[in-house]
Amino acid sequence: MSVQKVMTGALVILIVCVTLMSNPLRWSKESIKARMLTLIPIGTSLEEVISVIEDNSKWKLLYSVRNYGYFCRNGIPYRSAPINDDYAVGVKSIEVYLGEYRAVFATGVTVFYGFDEDSNLVDIAVLKETDSL
C-alpha cells in the first residue's frame, strides 16, 4: 500500500472523528449538563429559562410548565409525574428537546429543568434515548 493511500485514509478518519466530536449532542450527559448550566445557571427564573430556550431555534420546549418537579432516580430523569417526592426535583418542571444525532440508530437528547416554589432553577438532568429495532 502506498504512503499516499495511508495518509489519505488517516486524513479521512481524522475528519470523521473531528466532525463527530464537534457535535455537542454527542458529548457525555455530564458535559452537556455542564454546558447547559453555563448558559442557564442555577437560580435563573423560569421566565428567563423559557426565553433562552425560545431564542434557540434548534431547541424545542416540550409540553407546558408542569406543576410538579421532574422525576429522577439514580441520575436518570423520567417523563412521568413523581410517584415518590423523594425522587422529585423541584416543584415545577419543563422538558427541552435539544435534538438528535445518528450513529447506527438515532439518539435524542432532552434536558429536564426543575424549579422551586419561587420559579427559580434548582437543577437539571440530561436524558439520552437511542431508538433501536
C-alpha positions as CSV (number, residue, x, y, z in Angstrom):
1,M,0.0,0.0,0.0
2,S,1.4,3.4,-0.9
3,V,2.1,6.1,1.6
4,Q,-0.3,8.4,-0.2
5,K,-3.2,5.9,0.4
6,V,-2.3,5.5,4.0
7,M,-2.2,9.3,4.5
8,T,-5.5,9.8,2.7
9,G,-7.1,7.1,4.8
10,A,-5.7,8.6,8.0
11,L,-7.0,12.1,7.0
12,V,-10.5,10.8,6.3
13,I,-10.6,9.0,9.7
14,L,-9.4,12.2,11.4
15,I,-12.0,14.3,9.6
16,V,-14.8,11.9,10.6
17,C,-13.7,11.9,14.2
18,V,-13.5,15.7,14.4
19,T,-16.9,16.0,12.8
20,L,-18.5,13.5,15.2
21,M,-17.0,15.0,18.3
22,S,-17.8,18.6,17.3
23,N,-21.5,17.9,17.7
24,P,-22.3,18.8,21.3
25,L,-25.2,16.4,21.4
26,R,-22.6,13.6,21.2
27,W,-20.9,14.7,24.4
28,S,-21.5,12.8,27.6
29,K,-24.6,13.7,29.7
30,E,-22.3,15.3,32.3
31,S,-20.6,17.5,29.7
32,I,-24.0,18.5,28.2
33,K,-25.3,19.3,31.7
34,A,-22.2,21.4,32.5
35,R,-22.6,23.3,29.2
36,M,-26.3,23.9,29.7
37,L,-25.6,25.2,33.3
38,T,-23.1,27.8,31.8
39,L,-25.9,29.0,29.5
40,I,-28.6,28.8,32.2
41,P,-27.2,28.8,35.7
42,I,-28.9,27.5,38.9
43,G,-31.1,30.3,40.3
44,T,-32.3,31.5,36.9
45,S,-36.0,32.3,36.8
46,L,-38.5,30.1,34.9
47,E,-39.3,33.0,32.6
48,E,-35.6,33.6,31.7
49,V,-35.1,29.9,31.1
50,I,-38.0,29.8,28.7
51,S,-36.7,32.9,27.0
52,V,-33.3,31.4,26.4
53,I,-34.9,28.2,25.1
54,E,-37.2,30.1,22.7
55,D,-34.3,32.2,21.4
56,N,-32.5,29.0,20.3
57,S,-34.2,27.8,17.1
58,K,-32.8,24.3,17.4
59,W,-34.3,23.5,20.8
60,K,-37.9,22.6,21.4
61,L,-39.9,23.2,24.6
62,L,-41.9,20.1,25.1
63,Y,-45.3,20.4,26.8
64,S,-46.1,23.4,29.0
65,V,-44.8,24.1,32.5
66,R,-45.6,21.2,34.7
67,N,-46.9,21.8,38.2
68,Y,-44.5,19.1,39.6
69,G,-40.8,18.6,39.5
70,Y,-39.3,16.1,37.2
71,F,-38.8,12.6,38.4
72,C,-35.2,11.5,38.7
73,R,-33.9,8.2,40.1
74,N,-30.3,7.1,40.1
75,G,-29.4,10.1,38.0
76,I,-31.9,9.2,35.2
77,P,-34.8,11.6,34.6
78,Y,-38.3,10.3,33.6
79,R,-41.2,11.8,31.8
80,S,-43.8,10.9,34.4
81,A,-45.1,12.7,37.5
82,P,-43.2,11.9,40.6
83,I,-44.5,8.8,42.3
84,N,-42.4,9.4,45.4
85,D,-41.5,13.0,46.4
86,D,-38.0,11.7,47.3
87,Y,-37.3,11.5,43.6
88,A,-38.8,14.8,42.6
89,V,-36.5,17.6,41.5
90,G,-38.3,20.9,42.2
91,V,-42.0,21.6,42.4
92,K,-42.3,22.7,38.7
93,S,-40.5,21.5,35.6
94,I,-40.1,21.8,31.9
95,E,-38.6,19.5,29.3
96,V,-36.5,20.7,26.4
97,Y,-35.6,18.6,23.4
98,L,-32.1,19.7,22.1
99,G,-32.1,17.4,19.0
100,E,-30.7,14.1,17.9
101,Y,-27.7,12.6,16.3
102,R,-27.2,9.3,14.4
103,A,-24.6,6.6,14.6
104,V,-26.4,3.5,13.5
105,F,-29.6,4.5,15.4
106,A,-31.0,7.9,16.3
107,T,-30.2,9.2,19.8
108,G,-32.4,12.1,21.1
109,V,-31.1,14.4,23.7
110,T,-33.6,16.0,26.2
111,V,-32.9,18.3,29.2
112,F,-35.2,18.4,32.2
113,Y,-35.3,21.6,34.3
114,G,-36.6,21.6,37.9
115,F,-37.8,24.8,39.6
116,D,-38.5,25.7,43.2
117,E,-41.7,27.3,44.6
118,D,-40.4,30.7,43.6
119,S,-39.9,29.5,40.0
120,N,-36.1,29.6,40.2
121,L,-34.0,26.8,38.6
122,V,-32.8,24.3,41.2
123,D,-31.2,21.6,38.9
124,I,-31.2,20.0,35.5
125,A,-30.8,16.4,34.2
126,V,-30.0,15.2,30.7
127,L,-31.6,12.2,29.1
128,K,-30.3,10.4,26.0
129,E,-32.6,7.9,24.4
130,T,-31.5,5.7,21.5
131,D,-34.0,4.2,19.1
132,S,-33.4,0.6,18.1
133,L,-35.1,-2.0,16.1
